[in-house]
Amino acid sequence: HPVTPHVGSYTHDKLDWLRPDNIRDKSGKRASDPDYNSRTLWVPQDFLKRQSPAIRQWWKMKSGNYDVILMFKVGKFYELYHMDAVIGVQELGLAFMRGDFAHSGFPEIAFGRYSESLVQKGYKVGRVEQTETPQMMDARCKQMATPTRHDKVVRREICSIVTKGTRTPSFSEGVESESDSAFLLAIKEKAGDTANESIYGVCFIDTSIGQFHLGQFDDDRQSSRLRTLLAHYPPAHVGNP
């Protein structure tokens, strides 16, 4: 049943290792480390052991995709947990469900509408699907010598991660293409023949129609040509290979 939001009082708000001054990436590096990877999250093993099998799956996925909003398939629904649930309530108008940990969700038929709404707001959205049936899970566990409670849960995988620059609108999901292109830009720079020059290689990709453009050019120390290119074709997402 929906409840009145109590942002700040849920389980994830009270976890010491999630505090900004304590947070670490998956390899254990703190935010002050120059090699800190903000896209991953260190989750203590003793914490994982105390979680239910499904929530343990979620935390393990979140550990490797901390910057992604995970829409986690449970039966005929997609559910959002912990910090993702808060975003679902604040950005999508979903309702918190009862319980000590933040939890919200929606029917599977609404996936296209809700995921597209978050993507348009600048979020990365991960679609988590069940990759086996309960019957397949039972058969798998029967083949194991001593299955644990964490084995007795249907397997799930992240089947896609979408951003504004990598979206592929689908009629089946009720998502229409935008009239303006949202480019994904891959860019590579190397030193030119003189100290004040650079050579840029660029690839603009419009994933909504499967079209891409490749280019390479010399530029001055102010990157004038690159600035002009970006002004004419502003990318929605930039990758640096």
C-alpha positions, 0 to 999 in steps of 0.5 A, spaced: 500 500 500 502 507 498 504 511 504 506 518 505 514 519 503 519 519 509 525 521 505 531 521 509 528 515 514 529 509 510 534 504 511 539 506 505 539 513 509 542 510 515 548 506 512 554 508 514 558 506 508 553 510 504 555 517 507 558 522 502 564 522 507 565 514 507 563 512 500 567 508 496 568 505 489 567 497 488 575 497 488 575 500 495 577 507 493 574 513 497 572 519 493 578 523 495 582 518 491 584 521 484 582 514 481 575 513 484 570 511 480 563 514 481 560 509 477 561 503 482 559 502 489 563 498 495 558 494 498 560 490 505 559 483 504 557 482 511 551 487 509 550 483 503 549 476 507 543 479 511 539 481 505 534 477 502 536 473 496 532 478 491 535 484 494 542 481 495 541 481 487 539 488 487 545 490 491 550 486 487 548 490 480 548 496 484 555 495 486 557 495 479 552 500 476 551 505 482 550 511 476 544 507 473 537 507 476 535 500 476 528 498 474 528 491 477 523 486 474 519 482 479 513 478 476 509 483 472 512 489 475 518 493 475 520 495 482 525 500 484 529 500 491 533 504 496 535 511 493 532 509 486 525 508 489 526 515 492 528 518 485 522 514 482 517 518 487 520 525 486 521 524 478 515 520 476 510 521 481 510 514 484 508 512 491 512 509 496 510 502 499 510 500 506 516 497 509 523 500 512 527 500 506 525 505 500 521 501 495 516 503 489 514 500 482 509 500 477 506 495 472 511 492 466 506 495 461 508 502 463 516 501 463 516 505 456 513 511 459 517 511 465 524 509 463 523 514 457 521 520 462 527 518 466 532 518 460 529 525 458 531 528 465 538 526 464 538 519 468 541 512 466 536 507 466 537 499 467 532 494 465 533 488 469 529 482 467 528 475 470 532 470 466 529 464 468 522 461 471 521 458 478 521 451 474 528 453 472 530 455 478 528 449 482 531 444 477 538 448 478 537 448 485 536 440 485 543 439 481 547 443 487 549 439 492 548 444 498 544 450 495 543 456 500 538 461 500 541 466 496 541 460 490 533 459 491 531 465 487 530 466 480 536 469 476 536 476 473 540 480 469 541 487 466 539 487 459 540 494 457 542 501 460 539 507 456 541 514 456 539 520 452 544 519 447 543 511 446 536 510 446 532 506 441 525 508 441 520 502 440 513 503 438 512 496 442 514 500 449 509 506 447 515 511 446 515 515 440 522 518 436 524 525 438 523 530 432 531 533 433 536 528 434 540 526 440 547 525 438 552 520 442 559 523 441 565 519 441 571 523 441 579 522 441 584 527 441 592 526 440 597 531 439 598 535 432 605 536 428 606 543 433 605 544 440 599 548 439 595 544 435 591 538 436 588 532 432 581 530 433 577 524 431 570 524 432 564 520 431 556 522 431 551 517 432 544 518 432 542 511 435 534 512 434 535 511 426 542 507 426 546 513 423 553 515 424 558 520 421 565 520 422 570 525 421 577 527 423 580 534 423 586 539 425 585 544 430 588 550 434 590 551 441 583 554 443 580 548 439 576 553 435 573 547 430 571 543 435 567 548 439 564 550 432 562 543 431 559 542 438 555 548 437 552 546 431 551 539 433 550 539 441 551 531 443 546 528 449 552 524 451 559 524 450 564 518 450 572 518 450 574 512 448 
